[in-house]
Amino acid sequence: MNVVDAMTPRSEVVTVEIPGTREDVLEYLQDRGFSSVPVIRVDDDGEQFRGLVTRESLIEQPDEDQLALLTRDVPTIGRSESLTKLAELVIDSEERRIPVVEDDELVGIVTVTDIVRSIAEGQQNGETTVGGLATREINTVYQNTPLPITERELSYADVPYAVVLDDDGRQTGMITEVDIIEVARVVQGESNPGDAVANQDDDWMWEGIKAVESRSMPTLNVEIPSTAVSEFMSDDLITVSRTRTARETAQLMLSNDIEQIPLLSGDELVGIVRDVDLLEALA
């Protein structure tokens, strides 16, 4: 199976065009749940692929509004390459969406989800059990943590998710970058990251983090609610055991529209199976 068999063709790919602004990109990330959007420039010679704008680009450069300066170079692949080579490229680059480019022209986009779908449908090897593929380092967050602090925690951990823990330290839900982006809003002309100060009477107080109301992400242009993460998490937690196969896990991911699944041994949380972990069986 080759890239051309799995990719979304150019006619169906959402793009943004230079010149443009961060608000144009945020609209697509919120409405469609994308992790990134391809950027093109159109001139007398036609379209030219210029790179991607990602969720991380918007968060890490909060004061930059110009699309051209938020765009970064990413690896690309051709239509005739195999999905095995694509899996290797995704693992090495840690990019979730790989543009399919030929002669500087965007001809499609292929994603981690496309590879996962090929595993789920039996077009790629899926018999490996996930016990050997799972990531043992698990990112977690307490259920009463304010959402802006949760966003920072995800950013510092450099992962797109956190398993939410209750008062007893048990897994009670999952929060992802997509969940946070969905409730973010663009704020124009605000420079104050917060106007309320936590005190001894607040339900949540973290020494060194005082401004929790209306905290910007991280300062100016994108603002997220200060409500507890439990209000935004997915609480219908899907889990797998070590003996589940990559194919079965891929099917669970697709049917539930999720990118990671906690790995349990009995009732104990022992790992996380990310969609990119399933690609290890192919690479």
C-alpha positions as CSV (number, residue, x, y, z in Angstrom):
1,M,0.0,0.0,0.0
2,N,1.4,3.4,-1.0
3,V,0.9,7.0,0.1
4,V,-1.4,7.7,-2.8
5,D,-3.8,5.0,-1.6
6,A,-4.2,6.5,1.9
7,M,-3.7,10.3,1.4
8,T,-6.4,13.0,1.2
9,P,-6.1,14.6,-2.3
10,R,-5.4,18.3,-2.7
11,S,-9.0,19.0,-3.7
12,E,-10.1,18.0,-0.2
13,V,-7.3,19.5,1.8
14,V,-8.0,22.6,3.9
15,T,-5.2,25.2,3.5
16,V,-4.5,28.8,4.5
17,E,-2.9,31.2,2.1
18,I,-0.1,33.8,2.6
19,P,-0.8,36.6,3.5
20,G,-3.0,35.6,6.4
21,T,-3.3,35.7,10.2
22,R,-3.3,33.4,13.2
23,E,-7.0,33.8,13.5
24,D,-7.5,32.1,10.1
25,V,-5.6,29.1,11.4
26,L,-7.3,28.9,14.8
27,E,-10.7,28.8,13.1
28,Y,-9.7,25.5,11.3
29,L,-8.0,24.0,14.4
30,Q,-11.2,24.6,16.4
31,D,-13.8,23.7,13.9
32,R,-12.1,20.6,12.5
33,G,-9.8,19.4,15.3
34,F,-6.7,19.5,13.1
35,S,-3.2,19.5,14.6
36,S,-1.8,21.7,11.8
37,V,-2.9,23.4,8.6
38,P,-0.8,23.5,5.3
39,V,0.2,27.0,4.1
40,I,0.4,27.9,0.4
41,R,1.4,30.9,-1.6
42,V,-0.3,31.6,-5.0
43,D,1.5,33.6,-7.7
44,D,1.6,33.7,-11.5
45,D,3.2,30.2,-11.5
46,G,0.3,28.7,-9.5
47,E,0.4,27.3,-5.9
48,Q,3.5,26.7,-4.0
49,F,3.6,24.7,-0.7
50,R,5.3,26.8,2.0
51,G,5.0,24.7,5.2
52,L,2.6,24.1,8.1
53,V,1.2,26.1,10.9
54,T,0.6,24.0,14.0
55,R,-1.1,24.3,17.4
56,E,2.3,24.6,18.9
57,S,3.1,27.5,16.5
58,L,0.2,29.5,17.9
59,I,1.0,28.8,21.5
60,E,4.7,29.3,21.4
61,Q,4.5,32.6,19.4
62,P,1.6,34.3,21.1
63,D,2.5,37.8,20.0
64,E,3.0,36.9,16.3
65,D,0.0,37.5,14.1
66,Q,1.4,37.1,10.6
67,L,0.9,33.7,9.0
68,A,4.2,33.8,7.1
69,L,6.2,34.1,10.4
70,L,4.2,31.3,12.1
71,T,4.8,28.9,9.2
72,R,7.6,26.3,9.6
73,D,9.3,23.8,7.3
74,V,8.3,20.2,7.6
75,P,9.3,16.9,5.9
76,T,7.3,15.9,2.9
77,I,6.7,12.7,1.0
78,G,5.8,11.6,-2.6
79,R,2.7,9.8,-3.7
80,S,4.6,6.6,-4.7
81,E,6.3,6.0,-1.4
82,S,5.2,3.1,0.8
83,L,3.2,3.4,4.1
84,T,6.2,1.8,5.8
85,K,8.4,4.6,4.7
86,L,5.8,7.1,5.8
87,A,5.6,5.4,9.2
88,E,9.3,5.8,9.6
89,L,9.1,9.5,8.6
90,V,6.4,10.2,11.1
91,I,8.3,8.5,13.9
92,D,11.6,10.3,13.1
93,S,10.1,13.7,12.6
94,E,7.3,13.5,15.2
95,E,5.0,15.2,12.7
96,R,1.4,14.0,12.7
97,R,0.5,15.4,9.2
98,I,2.9,14.8,6.3
99,P,2.3,16.9,3.2
100,V,2.5,15.1,-0.1
101,V,4.5,17.4,-2.3
102,E,5.8,17.1,-5.9
103,D,7.6,19.9,-7.7
104,D,6.9,22.2,-4.8
105,E,3.1,21.7,-5.3
106,L,0.9,20.3,-2.6
107,V,-0.9,17.3,-4.0
108,G,-2.3,15.8,-0.8
109,I,-1.9,15.3,2.9
110,V,-1.4,12.0,4.7
111,T,-1.8,11.6,8.5
112,V,-1.1,9.3,11.4
113,T,-4.8,8.5,11.3
114,D,-4.5,7.3,7.7
115,I,-1.9,4.8,8.8
116,V,-3.9,3.7,11.8
117,R,-6.9,3.2,9.5
118,S,-4.8,0.9,7.2
119,I,-3.9,-1.1,10.3
120,A,-7.5,-1.3,11.5
121,E,-8.7,-2.4,8.1
122,G,-6.1,-5.2,7.8
123,Q,-4.1,-3.6,5.0
124,Q,-1.0,-3.4,7.2
125,N,0.4,-5.7,9.9
126,G,-1.7,-5.5,13.0
127,E,-1.1,-8.6,15.0
128,T,1.5,-7.2,17.4
129,T,0.2,-6.9,20.9
130,V,0.2,-3.4,22.4
131,G,1.9,-4.4,25.6
132,G,5.2,-4.1,23.8
133,L,4.3,-0.9,21.9
134,A,2.9,1.2,24.7
135,T,4.7,4.2,26.2
136,R,5.4,3.8,29.9
137,E,5.8,7.5,30.7
138,I,2.3,8.6,31.4
139,N,1.3,12.3,31.5
140,T,-1.3,13.0,34.2
141,V,-3.1,16.0,35.7
142,Y,-5.3,16.4,38.8
143,Q,-9.0,16.8,38.0
144,N,-9.3,20.2,39.8
145,T,-6.4,21.8,38.0
146,P,-7.5,25.0,36.1
147,L,-7.5,24.5,32.3
148,P,-4.8,27.2,31.6
149,I,-2.4,25.4,34.0
150,T,-3.2,22.1,32.3
151,E,-2.4,23.6,28.9
152,R,1.0,24.7,30.3
153,E,1.6,21.2,31.8
154,L,0.9,19.6,28.4
155,S,3.3,22.1,26.7
156,Y,6.1,21.5,29.2
157,A,5.6,17.7,29.0
158,D,5.6,18.0,25.1
159,V,2.6,15.6,24.8
160,P,-0.9,16.3,23.4
161,Y,-2.8,14.6,26.3
162,A,-3.0,14.1,30.0
163,V,-4.8,11.3,31.9
164,V,-7.0,13.0,34.5
165,L,-6.7,11.7,38.1
166,D,-9.3,12.0,40.9
167,D,-8.8,12.6,44.6
168,D,-7.7,8.9,45.0
169,G,-5.2,9.1,42.2
170,R,-7.3,6.9,39.9
171,Q,-7.8,7.6,36.3
172,T,-11.1,9.4,35.7
173,G,-10.8,11.0,32.3
174,M,-8.6,12.3,29.5
175,I,-7.9,15.9,28.3
176,T,-6.2,16.7,25.0
177,E,-4.9,19.6,23.1
178,V,-7.9,19.4,20.9
179,D,-10.2,19.8,23.9
180,I,-8.4,22.9,24.9
181,I,-8.2,24.5,21.4
182,E,-12.0,23.9,21.1
183,V,-12.7,26.3,24.0
184,A,-10.0,28.8,23.2
185,R,-10.9,32.3,21.9
186,V,-8.8,34.9,20.1
187,V,-8.4,38.1,22.2
188,Q,-7.3,41.3,20.5
189,G,-5.4,44.0,22.4
190,E,-5.3,42.5,25.8
191,S,-1.9,42.4,27.5
192,N,-3.0,41.5,31.1
193,P,-2.7,37.7,31.5
194,G,-5.1,37.7,34.5
195,D,-7.0,40.0,36.8
196,A,-7.9,37.9,39.7
197,V,-5.5,36.6,42.4
198,A,-5.7,33.2,44.1
199,N,-5.8,33.5,47.9
200,Q,-6.0,31.1,50.9
201,D,-9.8,30.8,50.5
202,D,-9.7,29.6,46.9
203,D,-10.4,25.9,46.1
204,W,-7.2,25.9,44.0
205,M,-4.0,27.7,45.1
206,W,-0.6,27.0,43.7
207,E,2.3,28.9,45.2
208,G,4.0,30.9,42.5
209,I,0.9,30.9,40.2
210,K,-1.3,33.6,41.4
211,A,-3.4,34.9,38.4
212,V,-5.8,32.2,37.5
213,E,-8.9,34.1,36.2
214,S,-8.9,34.7,32.4
215,R,-5.3,33.7,32.0
216,S,-4.1,34.1,28.5
217,M,-2.3,31.3,26.7
218,P,0.3,32.2,27.4
219,T,-0.1,36.0,27.3
220,L,-2.0,37.8,24.6
221,N,-3.8,36.4,21.6
222,V,-5.4,33.1,22.7
223,E,-7.4,32.9,25.9
224,I,-8.8,29.8,27.6
225,P,-11.2,29.4,30.5
226,S,-9.9,29.1,34.0
227,T,-12.4,26.4,35.0
228,A,-11.2,23.0,36.4
229,V,-10.0,20.5,33.8
230,S,-12.7,18.1,34.9
231,E,-15.3,20.3,33.1
232,F,-13.6,19.8,29.7
233,M,-12.2,16.3,29.9
234,S,-13.6,13.2,28.2
235,D,-14.9,11.1,31.1
236,D,-15.9,8.0,29.1
237,L,-12.5,6.5,29.3
238,I,-11.6,3.8,26.8
239,T,-8.8,1.4,28.0
240,V,-6.9,-1.6,26.7
241,S,-4.9,-4.5,28.2
242,R,-1.5,-5.7,27.2
243,T,-2.9,-8.6,25.1
244,R,-4.9,-6.4,22.7
245,T,-3.5,-6.3,19.2
246,A,-2.5,-3.2,17.3
247,R,-5.4,-3.9,14.9
248,E,-8.0,-4.1,17.7
249,T,-6.5,-0.9,19.3
250,A,-6.5,0.9,16.0
251,Q,-10.2,0.0,15.6
252,L,-11.0,1.4,19.0
253,M,-9.2,4.6,18.2
254,L,-11.1,5.2,15.0
255,S,-14.5,4.2,16.4
256,N,-14.1,6.6,19.4
257,D,-12.2,9.3,17.5
258,I,-9.2,9.3,19.9
259,E,-5.5,9.3,19.5
260,Q,-4.4,7.6,22.8
261,I,-5.7,4.9,25.0
262,P,-4.6,4.1,28.6
263,L,-3.1,0.7,29.1
264,L,-4.3,-1.1,32.3
265,S,-3.1,-4.1,34.1
266,G,-6.1,-5.1,36.2
267,D,-7.2,-1.7,37.5
268,E,-3.7,-0.2,37.5
269,L,-2.6,2.4,34.9
270,V,0.7,1.1,33.5
271,G,1.1,2.9,30.2
272,I,-0.4,4.8,27.3
273,V,-0.9,3.5,23.8
274,R,-0.7,6.4,21.4
275,D,-1.6,6.1,17.7
276,V,2.0,6.8,16.8
277,D,3.0,3.8,18.9
278,L,1.1,1.5,16.6
279,L,3.3,2.7,13.7
280,E,6.3,1.1,15.5
281,A,4.9,-2.3,14.3
282,L,5.4,-1.1,10.7
283,A,8.6,0.9,10.8
